[in-house]
Amino acid sequence: MGTERFGVSRARVGSVMPETSAEPVVEHAPMGGVERSSAPRYRGTVGYLIGHFPQSSHTFFYREVCQLRRLGIDVVAISTRAPEGAEAAGGWRADAFAETVYLDREVRERWGRIVRTFCSKGLPKAILAALTSEGPPKYRAQSVAWLAHAAALVGIARDRGFSHVHVGFSENASQVALLASRLGGLRYSFTPGHYLFRSGPNQPAKWRNAAFASSISQFLVDEARGLIGDANMPPFIEIAPRGVDAEEFKRTSPYEPWDGVGRLRLFGASRLTGTKGHLDGMRCLATLRDRGIDVELRIAGDATDTRYVKCVLDLAEELGVRDRVELLGIIDPAEVRREHERAHVFLHLALEEGLGNAVLEAMAMGTPIVASGVGGILESVEADVQGILLPPGSPVEAADAVERVARDAALARRMSAAGRDRCVNHYYATRGAEVVASCLARIGAVTVDRGGSGDG
């Protein structure tokens, strides 16, 4: 299938490898950290639109909504539709499901309001936007169908008193927001969360018509600018990286390097899919075993892609390391912390990465990192400071790097301390929400509360 369906020419993609999703794959606790005391407070109401919310990997969105509220903003959580099983989910997902307004439900139950919105003078512009969207005919037809969702979004905005909606990622939900802007004048912004190539069709229009974008990494901005050009960039873009709650993700005892006795313990955390490099992880493991190192690799993350999981385990069997690999599935934050506490090295050989939330967690936990130097990882991890970065698809070099860290206790301890320091001071939990709130104030969607700063 040609890349033209995304409004991006394959000839311009070059060596950039598209990512199926940049969402975190390890389930996290929702509430991340208290806002920094220097953060200003705001007044106003905005919508926050997320596709298929809340999935188990959506804790980043839920945390950001919670943090925006802590900064004083009344956030109306909205989703295109609920994912399967959301109604029966427990924990933070139950809370999120209960408070989220679902557009598909609004379309089914409030047709009168949908029709009234369609009677507005914006309908011709919205229809034109749908029919002229860049992408295959099927996408344009789907966009026409999404006009009902756009009308529902406009109706919610009018009922709840907001004029701006922020969208998580530039995929289908952002197309609904774009149509709503044409239909009812609702402004929107979005957070590009992963590679443009996999973000869906009509990207030039989605970016061009946004009030602003808040990207999780500079890499994603540069990639978008290179693919769709400066003329399609929004008025301004701010970098709002995902953060990690350094109080939640911290060690109960100091990091201890491998002493050369017993097993060298590697830990990885990512959804099991082809873009995350697990096949290279198996080859790295086999290389270390062949060098006489007693090594193991434990991987946390969604393993529902059974075909890919079978490929990974078949390769492990073929290489003779199946007994050294354990797939943990999605695990809770306490288990993630325990895995880091016992690990000597965090291994992340992804072929692409928008930012890498699991890498940030490794830094917060003070686990030395061996990772592919791709995408946003090049921004979050300083080479040879918090970890060693490698070209993607280089399992032998990865084995070299793991062995280097494992056999140099002083280096491992320096990386551990540097990772913790970088997370605490640069990738703190509230940073993304603070940036988004500042952007919302800049366009007048909310106002700064001059009465004080954050509650921290």
N, C-alpha and C positions, 0 to 999 in steps of 0.2 A: 504494500500500500504506500503510495507516495506521501512525502512529508508535506506536499502542498495543501493537504487537508487542514494543516495547522496554521496556514497563512505564513509558512516558512519554507523557503526553498532548500532542498537537500544540499544543493551546491554550496550553501552558506554555512552548513552545519560543521563542516570540517571534521576535526578530531573530537569535538565535543560529544560525549556519549550521553544520550538521554536517559532520564531516570523515571522509573514508573511511579515512584512516590518518595517524597522526602520526609514523610511523616515518621515520628518515632514509633518503634515497634515494641518497646517494653512498656508495660502498663505502669503508670506513675500515679502517685497521690496527686489530687487536683490542686490543692492550695499550696502555692510555692512562695514562702518567704513573706516577710513584712516589707512594705515599700520603704525605700530609703527616706530618712527624715527630711532630706533636702528636696524631695520631689514636691512640686506644687500640687495643689488640689484644684479641681475643676467643677464646673456646673454645666448641666445639659444632658440631653438624651440622644443616644445614637443607636442604630441597629447594628447587629453583628451577625452576618450571614455566613453559614458554614454548610457545605454540602454533606448530606447523609450523617448528620450529627445526632447523638454522640457515638462514635466508634471507639473501640478500646485504645486506639492510637491517637485519639483527639484530646488527650489531657493538656497538650500545649494550648489549644484553643480555650478550653475550660479555664485553665489557669489565667490566661490573658483576660478573659471576660471578668473573672474574679478580681484580678489586679486593677483593671480599669475601674471597676466599682469601688475598690478601696481608695482610688484616687478621686472619687466623688462623682464619677460619671454614671448616669443611669443607663445601663446597657440592656437592650432588648435582644435576647438570643433568638435567632431565627434559623431555620434549616429548610432545605428543599424537601426533604422527607427523612423519616427516621430509618436507621439501618435495621436490618432484621435482628430481632432479639433485644432491641433497646428497651422495650417496655418491661421486660423481665429482668433486666440487668440490675445489679446491686451497686452499692457504693456511690461514688461520684456520678456514675452514669445515670443512676436512678434520679438523682437530684437534677442533673442536666436535662434529662428527658422530660421531667415534670414541668420545668419552667420554659422550655423551648416552644416557640410557635412554628408550626409546620405548614409550609406553603401548599403542599398537596392537600392537606386537610382543609385549609382555607378555601381552596378551589372547589372541593367537594361540597363544603357545608355553607359557603357564603357566596353563592352565585349572584345574588342580587347586587352585592357590592362590586363584584367583578364586572357585571354588566354596566353599572353606573360609571365605573372607572373607564371602561371601554368607550363610553360616550364622550370622553374628554377630547379636547382638540389635539392631544398628543398621540392619539391612536395611529394616524397615518405615518407619523415619524417612526413610531415603534415598529409598525409593519414593515416599513422600508428598511429599518435597521436589521430586522430579522431576515428579510429576503435578500439583502445584499451582504450578509455575513460571509466572510472568507471561509471556505471549507467545502466539503462535498454537498450535493443536493440534500442528502439525508439530514445533514446538520442544519441546513436552512429550514427544512421542514420541521425539525425538532424545535428550532428557535421560534417558529410560528406557534407551536403548541405551548412553548414556555411563556408566551404573552399572557396567558392566564395566571401563571405564577408571578410574573412581573406586576400584573394588576393587583394580585393579592398582597404583594410586598408594598406597593403604593398605598393600599388601604390600611395596612398595619401601621405604616409610617404616619398616616393622617390620624389614626385612632390614638396612637401612643405619643404623638407630638414630636417626631424627629424628622429631619430633612436630609440626613446623611446616613449611609450604611457602609460599614467596613466589611470586606469580604475576605475570608480565609482562603487563599490561593486563587489563581487566575484561571479556574477551570469552568465548569458549567454554571456554578453559582454566580460567577462574575458576569457571565452572559445574561443571566436573569437580571442582575443589577444594571447592566448596560441597557437592557430593554426597559427597565423601570425608569431609568433616567430620561429616556425618550418619551415614555408614556405619561409620566407624572412629574417630571422635573426633579426626581430624587437624585441627589448626588451620591457618588460612591467612590471608595478607594479600595485597595486590596493589598494583600501580602503575597508576593510571589514566593512560593515555598520550594519549588524544584525546577528542573530544567524546562525551558520554554517548549522544547520539542514534544514533551509529553503533557503539556498543560492544556491541550485541546485546541480546536480551531479558533479563528478570528482574533488572534492575539494582538495584531496591530490596533484594531479598534478598541479592544478592552483596555490596553495601556493608554492609548491616545485620549480617550474620553474620561479617564479616571481623574479625580481631583488631586490625588497623590498616590504613591506606592510606598510601602514600608517593607523593604526586602530583608530577609534573614541573613543575606551575605552580599558583599560587593560583587562576588563572582556572578551571581544570578543577574544582577543589573548589567554588568558588562556583557554577559552572554546575550541578554535581551536586546541591548543596544546594538550589538554586532549583527543580530539576526533581523531585527525589524527597523533599525535606524533611529537616529535622533529625532526625526520628525514625528515619530510615533510615541515618544516618551511623554509621560504626564508632566505637569508643570514643575513638580519637584519630587525627589525620591530620597528617603532617609533609610539608613541601615538600622534595622531593629532586630538584632540577632536573638534567637531563643536563648533563654538563660536557664540556669539550674539552681534550685534551692540549695545553697551550700550548707545550710543548717540541716536539711534533710539528708543530703548526700555528703556525709563526712565519716571518717573512720572512728572506731571506738578504741583503736590502738594504732601505734605508728606502723607505717609500711615497712615490711621486712623483705629484702631482696632474696632471691634464690641463693642458697648456700652451696649448691653443687651436690647436695645429698637429697635423695628422694626425688619426687616428681617435680618437674618444671610445669607450673600450672598457668595455662593461658585461658583467658576469658574473652568472649565476643558477645555482642548484643546487636542483632539486626534481624529484620524480617527475612526469612529464607526465600530469597528470590534471586534471579540470575544477576541482577545488577550489584549485588552485595558481596560478590567475590568469594563465596564459601568453597567453591571448587579449588581456588587458589589456596584457601586455608587448609584444605586436606593435603594439598601438595607440599605446603610449607611444613605441616606436621610430619609428613613422611620423610622429608629431607632432614629434619631435626632428629627423627628416630634413627635414620641411617647413619647419622653422625655419632650415635651412641648415647644420645640424650633421652632419658626417660621423661616423656612429655605427654601432656593431655590437653585437650581443648574442649571447653564447655561453652555452648552457645545458647543464649536466651533470645527468644523472639518468635513471632508468629510463624508457625510451620504448617499452615493450611494449604499451601501450594504443594500438594502431595507429589506431583510429577517431579518438581524440582528437588524436593526432599529426597525422593528416591535416587535421583542422579547423584546427589551429594553422598548419600550413604553407600551407593554402589561403588563410587570412586574410592571412598574410604576403605571399603572391603577389598577392592582391587589393589590398593596400595598397602594393605595390611595394617591399617591403623584404626579399623572400626572399633576396636576395644578401647581406643584412646579418645573417642569422640562421644560426647553426650549432648543431645538436643533437649533443652529444658522447657521449650515452649514459652508462652507469655507468662512472666512471673511478676510478682508484686514488688514494690520498692524495697521492702525489707530484704527480700531474697536477692535482689540486684546488689544491694549493699553487701550482703554476706558473700556473694560471688567475688566482688571486688576485694573484700577483706582477705580472701584466701588466694587470690590470683597474684602472680608475679608480673605478668604483662597483659595488657589489653590489646587484642589483635583485631584489626578492622581493615580488611583488604578490599573495600568496595571499589567498583569500577567507576562510580560517580557518586556524588553526595552534594546536596544543596547546602548543608551545614554540618549535620552529624550530631544529633542530640546525644546519642550514646557515647560519642567521643567526649562531649562536654561533661557527661556524668563521670566518665573515667578520670578526667582531670580533677573534678570536684573530689573524687575519692582518692586522689593521689596515686593512681595506678599508671605506671609508665606505658606509653602508647607506641605501638608499631602499626602504621596505617598507610594506606595509599594517599599520595599527595594529589588529591583531585578536588575540584569544586571548592566548597566552603571550608573544607578541612585545611586548605592552604592558608586560610585566614585564622582559624581557631587554634591550630597547633603550630607553634614555631619550631622549625626543623632543628633537631638536636637540642632542644630546650625542654619541652614537655614530652617529646617523643621523637621517633625516627620516621621520616616520610619517604615513601618509595614510589616509583612509577607503578601505575596499575598493571596487573597481570604479570607480576614478577615474584613468584613464590619462593624461588631460591634466594633472591635478595631479601625477602621477608624473613626467611630462616636465618640468614646472616645477621639481620638486625635484631631478631629475637635473641639470638645467641650472644650478640654483643652486649645487650642490656643485661641478660641473665648472668653473664660472667664478669660484669663490672658493677659491683655493689655500690660503689660511690656514684657512678653515673645513674644507676637506677634510683638512688635516693634523691639526687639532684632533680631528676625528671619528676619524681613524685611530688616534691616540694614546689617545683615550678608550675606543675599542673594545677595544684590546689590554689596557688597564688593567682594564677591567670583567671581561673573560674570565679574566685571571690571578687576580684577587682575589675573584671572585664565582662564576664558572662553571668552576672548576677541575675537572680530570678525575675526581678521586676523591670529589667532594662527595656525589653520589647514593648511592654505596656506603656512605660514612660515615654518612649519615642512616639508611639501611636497617639497617645493623648496630646503630646505637644503638636503633632501634625494636625490633629482635629481642631485644636485651638487656633492654629495658624490660618485655617480656612474658615474659621468662625462657626464650626459645627458645635463647639462647646466654648465656654469662657473660663478664664482663669479665675479661681476664687481667691481674691486678694486678702481674704481673712486669715490665711495661714497656709502651712505646708502639710506634708503627709503625716500620718498618725504615728510613724515609726518612732 
